[in-house]
Amino acid sequence: MPSNQPNSTSNDNNHEDLSNIHSANLYSLPFEIILKIFGYLDPAFLSRTVSRVCKRFAEILGDEVFWKCKLLNQLTTHDRAVSVVTHPVNYGLNERPWWCGRDLLWRNLSVQFGILEEKWYTKRSLIKSNSTANLHYAPVDTIKFLSNGTLIVSGGRDRTIIVSKVDDTNLTARKVNCAVRGHDGWIWDFAASDPDQFYSCGWDNQVNFWSLSHGLERISQYNCRKPVMSISSTPGLLAAGLHTPQIVLIDPRMTSYRDSEPNIATFDYHRRTITDVLLLPQRNLLLSISEDRSLIYFDLRQHRPLKTVFVTDDTSFPRRMSIYRNMLYIGDARGKIYFHSIEDDTLKIPPVFLGQTRLITAVQPLMSCVVAGSTAGFVKIFYPSNPPVYVWEQTFNGEVTCVDQHGDLLAVTSASNILSLFRPTSV
């Protein structure tokens, strides 16, 4: 005889199932599903917010393997042509062991690349720009941000040095000081180790020391006997690479001189013209590159070369170099950027080709990108993978002669006598 009593066991099971459904949340999801969800979220949001929700999320997001895969996914999503991704500071994104360097995390790289995309990727952000064409009457070969980015100094083939006030809102450069005959030859390079002081060099064989404390005032002048191609400065020391195989070391605390032979160190371990020099005071090193294709490490304490490395893999010569952490970024005369670790000579990183075989005139490395300019008439911001992942590109009518960067402000000069300022609107 059938019973009219409800099935209590079945009802209890239904209630338990409903209670389990209502109690389900992100925290209780399986690990694989959480990883899948995290893969779609913004890296900065994951790092700064989600990682602080609970211990489980903090443990998941504390794994460098996750961030390494996250960065790879960001790069391949940005450019599907990228199959193998490397990074000079943490070489081997697809390799084992999962090494990321002494003081740099894959987590930071992923977050910084996400921020870089938000700012400079034109599909996500509007890049504001403005050009000033009346500062110089000849091509501008060098620029430098000073005074924490509020001033920019420019020099070129009109032999004039101009200091301009930068309005980072309207992206204008207004001339405030000028030295009409700053040099008797083309002005070729600037260097600064103090916010209100800088050095200039040129084809008149001179290195001039300038102060902005009371306008634009020349403090000292040093005669290097030959045209000066590049300079690098630190407090108490100045290095000048000449249009010969020579490099001159100057103590800027000395009195200025023009005609007498200076009591400073001079050496010529290269065989051809010096193209760039770089002082590393923390390591007591002076690095120099030359048209003979070599990079020389010079010990400032013992005044002798430590080692010589040939940079390029063809007949081109290195032109510009910069350093980020322990990695040198060297641009050559045929559109390539080479990477050289100053700590590990065995680390072989393939160069990045920027698309055109023209001279690289500027290399500005940052944590998650490199800013490069070329005589092909472009400036590119890219992630140094192979092939490179381009975030932002800008073409110009003339050759790009110099690039400088301060925060989110980018300054570019070209042979068409124009100073251009760029800044992303999403800052």
C-alpha positions as semicolon CSV with decimal commas, in nm:
position;residue;x (nm);y (nm);z (nm)
1;M;0,000;0,000;0,000
2;P;0,162;0,324;-0,108
3;S;0,246;0,570;0,162
4;N;0,128;0,930;0,150
5;Q;0,421;1,045;0,363
6;P;0,676;1,264;0,181
7;N;1,019;1,118;0,123
8;S;1,218;1,293;0,396
9;T;1,555;1,158;0,275
10;S;1,507;1,301;-0,074
11;N;1,403;1,641;0,065
12;D;1,707;1,655;0,293
13;N;1,938;1,584;-0,001
14;N;1,771;1,857;-0,205
15;H;1,816;2,106;0,077
16;E;2,184;2,012;0,109
17;D;2,238;2,058;-0,264
18;L;2,071;2,400;-0,255
19;S;2,276;2,505;0,047
20;N;2,597;2,395;-0,129
21;I;2,501;2,597;-0,435
22;H;2,432;2,908;-0,229
23;S;2,758;2,869;-0,034
24;A;2,973;2,829;-0,349
25;N;3,207;3,125;-0,405
26;L;3,530;3,218;-0,577
27;Y;3,736;3,108;-0,280
28;S;3,596;2,754;-0,291
29;L;3,653;2,702;-0,664
30;P;3,914;2,450;-0,778
31;F;4,267;2,578;-0,822
32;E;4,264;2,534;-1,202
33;I;3,946;2,741;-1,242
34;I;4,086;3,019;-1,023
35;L;4,399;3,031;-1,241
36;K;4,180;3,050;-1,550
37;I;3,985;3,343;-1,406
38;F;4,301;3,521;-1,293
39;G;4,432;3,488;-1,650
40;Y;4,164;3,731;-1,770
41;L;4,218;3,993;-1,500
42;D;4,441;4,300;-1,511
43;P;4,791;4,231;-1,366
44;A;4,793;4,548;-1,151
45;F;4,448;4,460;-1,010
46;L;4,568;4,107;-0,932
47;S;4,889;4,225;-0,768
48;R;4,754;4,518;-0,566
49;T;4,400;4,406;-0,479
50;V;4,323;4,037;-0,534
51;S;4,643;3,922;-0,362
52;R;4,523;4,090;-0,041
53;V;4,178;3,927;-0,031
54;C;4,282;3,605;0,145
55;K;4,575;3,377;0,212
56;R;4,484;3,140;-0,068
57;F;4,487;3,412;-0,331
58;A;4,810;3,551;-0,186
59;E;4,974;3,208;-0,219
60;I;4,856;3,165;-0,577
61;L;4,970;3,513;-0,680
62;G;5,299;3,473;-0,494
63;D;5,409;3,207;-0,741
64;E;5,652;3,345;-0,999
65;V;5,560;3,068;-1,243
66;F;5,207;3,213;-1,262
67;W;5,342;3,560;-1,341
68;K;5,584;3,425;-1,597
69;C;5,297;3,256;-1,779
70;K;5,083;3,566;-1,732
71;L;5,344;3,786;-1,899
72;L;5,383;3,540;-2,186
73;N;5,005;3,549;-2,235
74;Q;5,006;3,932;-2,234
75;L;5,275;3,948;-2,500
76;T;5,130;3,681;-2,728
77;T;4,784;3,840;-2,696
78;H;4,932;4,177;-2,793
79;D;5,119;4,033;-3,091
80;R;5,025;3,686;-3,210
81;A;5,344;3,667;-3,418
82;V;5,544;3,627;-3,098
83;S;5,619;3,264;-3,027
84;V;5,939;3,280;-2,824
85;V;5,964;3,560;-2,571
86;T;6,277;3,663;-2,385
87;H;6,373;3,953;-2,166
88;P;6,727;4,084;-2,128
89;V;6,703;4,123;-1,752
90;N;6,532;3,786;-1,702
91;Y;6,644;3,586;-1,999
92;G;6,446;3,274;-2,085
93;L;6,073;3,329;-2,045
94;N;6,014;2,990;-2,205
95;E;6,313;2,826;-2,042
96;R;6,386;2,649;-1,717
97;P;6,482;2,719;-1,445
98;W;6,224;2,986;-1,374
99;W;6,490;3,244;-1,306
100;C;6,405;3,612;-1,285
101;G;6,717;3,786;-1,163
102;R;6,854;3,908;-0,835
103;D;6,621;4,199;-0,767
104;L;6,350;4,182;-1,035
105;L;6,034;3,970;-1,028
106;W;5,826;3,840;-1,315
107;R;5,532;3,980;-1,119
108;N;5,673;4,331;-1,154
109;L;5,740;4,282;-1,525
110;S;5,383;4,168;-1,585
111;V;5,236;4,458;-1,389
112;Q;5,461;4,715;-1,554
113;F;5,388;4,584;-1,903
114;G;5,015;4,606;-1,828
115;I;5,058;4,968;-1,714
116;L;5,271;5,040;-2,023
117;E;4,994;4,910;-2,249
118;E;4,731;5,117;-2,074
119;K;4,938;5,431;-2,122
120;W;5,105;5,398;-2,461
121;Y;4,908;5,141;-2,661
122;T;4,710;5,354;-2,905
123;K;4,411;5,116;-2,907
124;R;4,365;5,181;-2,535
125;S;4,499;5,531;-2,481
126;L;4,515;5,862;-2,664
127;I;4,870;5,994;-2,699
128;K;4,890;6,371;-2,670
129;S;5,165;6,546;-2,865
130;N;5,288;6,890;-2,959
131;S;5,582;7,016;-3,164
132;T;5,794;7,329;-3,135
133;A;5,972;7,435;-3,452
134;N;6,119;7,776;-3,371
135;L;6,378;7,703;-3,103
136;H;6,678;7,640;-3,334
137;Y;6,742;7,733;-3,696
138;A;6,947;7,417;-3,767
139;P;6,907;7,046;-3,687
140;V;6,898;6,966;-3,314
141;D;7,136;6,681;-3,228
142;T;7,097;6,646;-2,851
143;I;6,846;6,717;-2,572
144;K;6,834;6,657;-2,197
145;F;6,564;6,691;-1,931
146;L;6,681;6,889;-1,626
147;S;6,534;7,008;-1,296
148;N;6,310;6,701;-1,252
149;G;6,161;6,735;-1,598
150;T;6,058;7,101;-1,570
151;L;6,335;7,217;-1,805
152;I;6,479;7,078;-2,125
153;V;6,811;7,184;-2,276
154;S;6,874;7,148;-2,649
155;G;7,176;7,198;-2,871
156;G;7,259;7,142;-3,234
157;R;7,432;7,254;-3,547
158;D;7,352;7,624;-3,498
159;R;7,605;7,610;-3,206
160;T;7,336;7,745;-2,972
161;I;7,232;7,602;-2,635
162;I;6,870;7,675;-2,541
163;V;6,703;7,605;-2,206
164;S;6,324;7,578;-2,233
165;K;6,049;7,561;-1,973
166;V;5,835;7,249;-2,020
167;D;5,459;7,269;-1,974
168;D;5,363;6,904;-1,936
169;T;4,991;6,989;-1,957
170;N;4,995;7,166;-2,294
171;L;5,320;6,997;-2,403
172;T;5,491;7,322;-2,493
173;A;5,857;7,425;-2,462
174;R;5,909;7,796;-2,397
175;K;6,262;7,936;-2,427
176;V;6,385;8,090;-2,099
177;N;6,765;8,101;-2,145
178;C;6,999;8,091;-2,440
179;A;7,374;8,079;-2,511
180;V;7,404;8,187;-2,876
181;R;7,766;8,073;-2,909
182;G;7,759;7,793;-2,659
183;H;8,025;7,624;-2,873
184;D;8,225;7,717;-3,180
185;G;8,124;7,391;-3,350
186;W;7,826;7,160;-3,370
187;I;7,696;7,062;-3,025
188;W;7,693;6,687;-3,005
189;D;7,603;6,563;-2,654
190;F;7,486;6,661;-2,304
191;A;7,549;6,498;-1,967
192;A;7,413;6,584;-1,622
193;S;7,478;6,451;-1,273
194;D;7,296;6,736;-1,094
195;P;6,941;6,869;-1,157
196;D;7,065;7,227;-1,219
197;Q;7,404;7,167;-1,380
198;F;7,509;7,001;-1,703
199;Y;7,795;6,950;-1,946
200;S;7,800;7,004;-2,321
201;C;8,047;6,893;-2,585
202;G;8,099;6,960;-2,953
203;W;8,316;6,967;-3,261
204;D;8,514;7,265;-3,128
205;N;8,717;7,026;-2,906
206;Q;8,555;7,175;-2,591
207;V;8,358;7,039;-2,297
208;N;8,169;7,319;-2,121
209;F;8,027;7,308;-1,769
210;W;7,701;7,503;-1,723
211;S;7,493;7,612;-1,425
212;L;7,125;7,710;-1,417
213;S;7,136;7,871;-1,072
214;H;7,150;8,224;-1,217
215;G;7,019;8,187;-1,569
216;L;7,249;7,997;-1,805
217;E;7,605;8,051;-1,687
218;R;7,921;7,880;-1,811
219;I;8,136;7,783;-1,513
220;S;8,427;7,597;-1,673
221;Q;8,565;7,504;-2,012
222;Y;8,794;7,210;-2,092
223;N;8,994;7,170;-2,410
224;C;9,017;6,806;-2,521
225;R;9,231;6,881;-2,832
226;K;9,000;6,683;-3,064
227;P;8,627;6,692;-3,143
228;V;8,423;6,538;-2,860
229;M;8,159;6,284;-2,968
230;S;8,008;6,182;-2,633
231;I;8,032;6,256;-2,262
232;S;7,924;6,091;-1,937
233;S;7,940;6,244;-1,589
234;T;7,917;6,153;-1,224
235;P;7,986;6,375;-0,921
236;G;8,359;6,447;-0,936
237;L;8,436;6,280;-1,270
238;L;8,370;6,341;-1,639
239;A;8,453;6,112;-1,932
240;A;8,478;6,239;-2,289
241;G;8,497;6,015;-2,596
242;L;8,676;6,183;-2,887
243;H;8,659;6,166;-3,265
244;T;8,973;5,956;-3,233
245;P;9,043;5,631;-3,043
246;Q;9,105;5,843;-2,731
247;I;8,901;5,884;-2,412
248;V;8,973;6,170;-2,172
249;L;8,897;6,168;-1,799
250;I;8,841;6,509;-1,642
251;D;8,807;6,615;-1,280
252;P;8,546;6,894;-1,299
253;R;8,671;7,037;-0,971
254;M;8,983;7,156;-1,156
255;T;9,004;7,514;-1,280
256;S;8,908;7,561;-1,641
257;Y;9,174;7,556;-1,908
258;R;9,189;7,618;-2,279
259;D;9,552;7,625;-2,395
260;S;9,758;7,439;-2,138
261;E;9,776;7,060;-2,131
262;P;9,541;6,936;-1,858
263;N;9,662;6,708;-1,581
264;I;9,403;6,439;-1,649
265;A;9,401;6,077;-1,762
266;T;9,397;5,997;-2,133
267;F;9,396;5,651;-2,285
268;D;9,341;5,499;-2,630
269;Y;9,270;5,128;-2,619
270;H;9,029;5,144;-2,913
271;R;9,141;5,148;-3,275
272;R;8,880;5,385;-3,419
273;T;8,648;5,675;-3,324
274;I;8,472;5,656;-2,986
275;T;8,094;5,656;-3,033
276;D;7,972;5,652;-2,672
277;V;8,098;5,638;-2,312
278;L;7,925;5,545;-1,987
279;L;8,049;5,588;-1,629
280;L;7,942;5,335;-1,364
281;P;8,077;5,480;-1,037
282;Q;7,923;5,210;-0,817
283;R;8,138;4,953;-0,996
284;N;8,435;5,186;-1,058
285;L;8,399;5,120;-1,430
286;L;8,405;5,322;-1,748
287;L;8,245;5,155;-2,049
288;S;8,320;5,269;-2,403
289;I;8,211;5,163;-2,750
290;S;8,380;5,247;-3,076
291;E;8,356;5,222;-3,454
292;D;8,599;4,930;-3,422
293;R;8,291;4,732;-3,295
294;S;8,437;4,679;-2,948
295;L;8,310;4,740;-2,595
296;I;8,588;4,800;-2,342
297;Y;8,557;4,776;-1,963
298;F;8,802;5,020;-1,803
299;D;8,889;5,002;-1,432
300;L;8,886;5,356;-1,290
301;R;9,090;5,261;-0,984
302;Q;9,374;5,080;-1,158
303;H;9,352;5,281;-1,482
304;R;9,368;4,977;-1,704
305;P;9,126;4,786;-1,929
306;L;8,967;4,478;-1,776
307;K;8,822;4,315;-2,085
308;T;8,717;4,377;-2,444
309;V;8,398;4,245;-2,602
310;F;8,301;4,268;-2,969
311;V;7,940;4,381;-2,977
312;T;7,798;4,342;-3,326
313;D;7,768;4,022;-3,524
314;D;7,838;4,189;-3,862
315;T;8,040;4,483;-3,995
316;S;7,817;4,750;-3,836
317;F;7,942;4,946;-3,537
318;P;7,774;5,024;-3,202
319;R;7,649;5,382;-3,174
320;R;7,451;5,432;-2,851
321;M;7,438;5,250;-2,519
322;S;7,241;5,271;-2,196
323;I;7,216;5,054;-1,888
324;Y;6,924;4,922;-1,685
325;R;7,015;4,727;-1,372
326;N;7,295;4,497;-1,493
327;M;7,211;4,488;-1,862
328;L;7,363;4,702;-2,137
329;Y;7,141;4,802;-2,429
330;I;7,351;4,891;-2,734
331;G;7,211;5,029;-3,059
332;D;7,416;4,983;-3,376
333;A;7,437;5,140;-3,721
334;R;7,205;4,889;-3,889
335;G;6,888;4,895;-3,685
336;K;6,974;4,635;-3,420
337;I;6,981;4,654;-3,041
338;Y;7,224;4,424;-2,864
339;F;7,213;4,311;-2,501
340;H;7,516;4,248;-2,286
341;S;7,519;4,147;-1,922
342;I;7,794;4,318;-1,724
343;E;7,786;4,034;-1,470
344;D;7,761;3,722;-1,687
345;D;7,960;3,700;-2,011
346;T;7,816;3,355;-2,081
347;L;7,464;3,495;-2,116
348;K;7,401;3,504;-2,490
349;I;7,092;3,704;-2,587
350;P;7,001;3,746;-2,954
351;P;6,979;4,107;-3,078
352;V;6,648;4,272;-3,167
353;F;6,605;4,407;-3,520
354;L;6,379;4,714;-3,543
355;G;6,282;4,670;-3,906
356;Q;6,510;4,907;-4,099
357;T;6,888;4,898;-4,143
358;R;6,953;5,253;-4,029
359;L;7,151;5,405;-3,743
360;I;7,007;5,376;-3,391
361;T;7,045;5,723;-3,240
362;A;6,877;5,670;-2,901
363;V;6,823;5,382;-2,658
364;Q;6,626;5,439;-2,335
365;P;6,565;5,114;-2,141
366;L;6,297;5,088;-1,871
367;M;6,170;4,794;-1,664
368;S;5,921;4,657;-1,915
369;C;6,019;4,827;-2,240
370;V;6,282;5,003;-2,447
371;V;6,244;5,341;-2,620
372;A;6,451;5,364;-2,937
373;G;6,499;5,627;-3,208
374;S;6,654;5,587;-3,552
375;T;6,770;5,787;-3,852
376;A;6,500;5,593;-4,038
377;G;6,267;5,855;-3,889
378;F;6,087;5,664;-3,617
379;V;6,060;5,628;-3,241
380;K;5,938;5,296;-3,105
381;I;5,841;5,175;-2,758
382;F;5,868;4,797;-2,750
383;Y;5,912;4,497;-2,528
384;P;6,255;4,345;-2,609
385;S;6,135;4,003;-2,715
386;N;6,234;3,834;-3,037
387;P;6,055;3,946;-3,248
388;P;5,992;4,268;-3,052
389;V;5,642;4,348;-2,928
390;Y;5,568;4,706;-3,034
391;V;5,351;4,909;-2,799
392;W;5,381;5,251;-2,965
393;E;5,536;5,381;-3,286
394;Q;5,570;5,732;-3,425
395;T;5,720;5,836;-3,758
396;F;5,882;6,173;-3,839
397;N;5,960;6,361;-4,158
398;G;6,333;6,374;-4,087
399;E;6,591;6,161;-3,912
400;V;6,539;6,118;-3,537
401;T;6,854;6,258;-3,378
402;C;6,786;6,225;-3,003
403;V;6,528;6,096;-2,755
404;D;6,500;6,167;-2,383
405;Q;6,241;6,053;-2,132
406;H;6,129;6,173;-1,789
407;G;5,841;5,990;-1,624
408;D;5,559;5,975;-1,878
409;L;5,698;6,263;-2,083
410;L;5,889;6,180;-2,401
411;A;6,096;6,434;-2,595
412;V;6,214;6,373;-2,952
413;T;6,428;6,586;-3,184
414;S;6,473;6,539;-3,555
415;A;6,696;6,667;-3,831
416;S;6,404;6,879;-3,952
417;N;6,469;7,118;-3,661
418;I;6,163;7,019;-3,454
419;L;6,131;6,938;-3,084
420;S;5,832;6,711;-3,020
421;L;5,681;6,624;-2,682
422;F;5,457;6,321;-2,621
423;R;5,254;6,211;-2,320
424;P;4,978;5,951;-2,280
425;T;4,646;6,094;-2,159
426;S;4,576;5,798;-1,928
427;V;4,831;5,889;-1,658
